[in-house]
Amino acid sequence: MAAEPFSPPGLPQRCEIRLKTLWERRANFYDLCEGSDLRRGAHKKALFRRIQGRTLFVAIGTGLDIQHLPAGPAIIAIDVSSAMIERSRKRAQRFAGDLQLVQSDAASLCFPGESFDTVVTSCTMCSVPCPGIVFSELHRVLRPGGRLLMFEHVRSSNAVLGAVLDLMTMATRRRGTEMNRDTITAATKAGFRILQVESIFLDIILAMEALKVPDAGARPTRSN
């Protein structure tokens, strides 16, 4: 299905320009900072196995996560940065499945509503300026009953760890990363029902599955 023009509210223009500029610069050293085992590759691969149908991967970066994707479904991978997209092309070319790269802002997606069966985020929601806007966009493009798979680091519910992440965020925010996001609450407010939360590292790195449903569903489960 070809992308159709769409103009949701998105971010203010100044914020959007700053975001693109930031990630254009970070593309040059992204692999050095993010390419280690701290990315929890085995856990990501397990989460991504749940991908079904036409899939949107949000913020592909330099393509480090492409190796963990299943080859079956048709996947469109987006990033706000053209430099990130260019750096991800070699990895995308080696991918055995159907993978298309598209430059697009997650806060203003260029896809019609209800056009994806699955949406995937991977350390994405800590790096967008307005998570609420992004979650609303992901909700819009997912069909009813579609799944949202998230691998994210979030603020700890532990008072000490939470305070440490708050302090870290004061430094990392300038580089585009916020370590203390309440991603579960933001997703729920956008209309997603959290089905499962798996703790990968304490309660800071989580693998989550959510559902787009108009009515009440199953209670979330949490595993350690």
N, C-alpha and C positions, 0 to 999 in steps of 0.2 A: 504494500500500500504506500503510495507516494505521500510525502509530507505535504500538508496543505497550509496556506498562510493562516496564522492565528496571532492575535495581539492581546494577550492577557496583561494585567497591570504590571507585573514584573517589578524590577528595582528602579529607583530614580536613576536618571542617566548618569549623574556624577558618580554614584555608587557602582554602577555597572562598568564604567570606564576604569575606575580604580581597581575593581576586581580583575578585569581582563589584564591590566598592566601588571598587577601583582603576580598572577600565575604565568604570564609570559616570561617574567624574570625568573621565577622559580623553576621553570622547565629545564633550565641549564644544569641545575644540580639536584633535581628531584630524585633521580635514581640513587644518588649517593646517600641522600638522607632517608629514603623510604624503601630501599631495595633489600633490606636485611630480613632476617627471620622474624623480626618484630612485627612484620605484616601478617604473621600467623597463617601462612599459606595453606596448611593442611585443613585448618578450620574453615577457611574461605572456600576451599574446594568442596567440603562437605555441605556448606550452605548453598553454594551455587548449583549443586546437584538437584536442588528443588526447582530450578528454573523450568518453566513449561511455556510453550507457545511463543508468540511474538514478544520479544523482550527488549526493554530499554535499560541500558547500563549508564548510570549517571556519574559523570566525572571520571573518565577513563584514565586521565593523567597521561603518563608516558607508556601506558599499556602493561604495567607490571602484573595486573590481575588477569590478563588475557589467558595466561597459561593455566589458570584455575577454572576456566569456563568450560561447560560441556559443549560438544561439537554439534549436537542435534538441533536445537532451536535457532530461529533467525534472530540475531541480536543487532540492535542499533546502539552504538556506544557514543556518547556525547562528551564534549568538554567545552568550557567557555574559552579556552586558550587555543589559538591556532598553533602555537609552538608545541603545546602538549600533543595535539593531534598529529602533527608532523613527526614527533619523536615516537609516537605509538604505531606508526605505519608498518615498520619492519616486523614488529611483533604480530600485528594484525595479519600481515601477509603469510606468516608461518602458521597461523591458526587454521586448523583443519575444517572448521565449520563456516557458517554463513555470518560474517561479521562486517558491518558497515560503520564507518567513522563519520560523524557529523559534528560540526562546530555549532554549539547551541548553549544558551544560558539556561540553567535549570530553573531559574525564576521566571522564565518566559519561553517555554518550550514551543518549538515550531511544529508541533504535531496536533492533530485533531483529538477531540475528547474520545475516551474509551477505545483507544487504538492499540493498547498493549495488554497482554495477558499477565506479564510479570515485569516488575521494575526492581532493579538492583542498585543499592548504594554500598560503597566500600570506603570507609573513612572519608565520607563526603559531607555529612551534616555538621561536622565540626568546622568545615571550611567555607560554608556559604554564609553571606552576611545576614540573611533573614530566613531562618529555617521554616518559619510558618508559611511564607510565600512559596517556598520550594515544595513543601509537603502538599500544599493546596494544588500545585501544578501536577505533582505525581498522582494525586488522587483524581484529578481531572482526566489524565490520559489513560488511566487504568480502567478496564472494563469492570462492571459489577462482578464481584467474585474473584477479581484478579488479586495476585499476591505481591506484596512488597517485602523483599528480602534485604536486610540491612546488616552490615558488619561495621560497627561504629564504636568509638571510644566516647564515654560520657562521664558526667560528674558522678563521683561516688556518693552513696548515701551515708557512708561513714563520715562523721563530723571532721575528723582529723584529715583523712584523705581528701574529702571535699574541699577543705580549706587550702590544702596544698595545691590542688588543681586550680582553685581560684587564683592563687598567687602565680602559678605557672602561666595562667591565661593572660595575666597582666603583661607578660613578656612575649608570649607567642601570638597574641592578637595582632601585633604589628606585621607579623609574617603570614597572616591570613588564617591562623588556626586557633580555635577556642576549645580549651580542654575541659570546660565545665558545662557543656550543654545538657539539658534535660530532653533528650531526643524522644524518649517514650511518650512523655507528656505532649510534646509538639506534634508527634504523629497522631496521637489520639484526638487532639483538638482539631486536626485537619479531617477527621472522619474515618481514620483507620481503626480497626479492631486488632489489638495485639494478641496473637495466638500463642507465641512461644518466645521466651527469652532464655538464651543459653549464655552462661558466664564463661568467657574464655580466659580472662585474667581478672580475678577478684570480681568486683561489679563495675569495673572501669572499661573493659573491652567486652562487648556483647555481640552475639549473633542473634538476630531477631527476625521473626516472621510475622507479618501483619496482613490483614484481609480488608478489602474494600467491600463493605456490606452496608445496606441501609438500615438494618435492624440488629437487635441484640444477638450475640453469638456466644461462643465458648469463652470461658474465662482463660486468661493467660496462664501458662505454666512456666516455671523457672527451674532450670537444672544447673548443677555445678560441675 
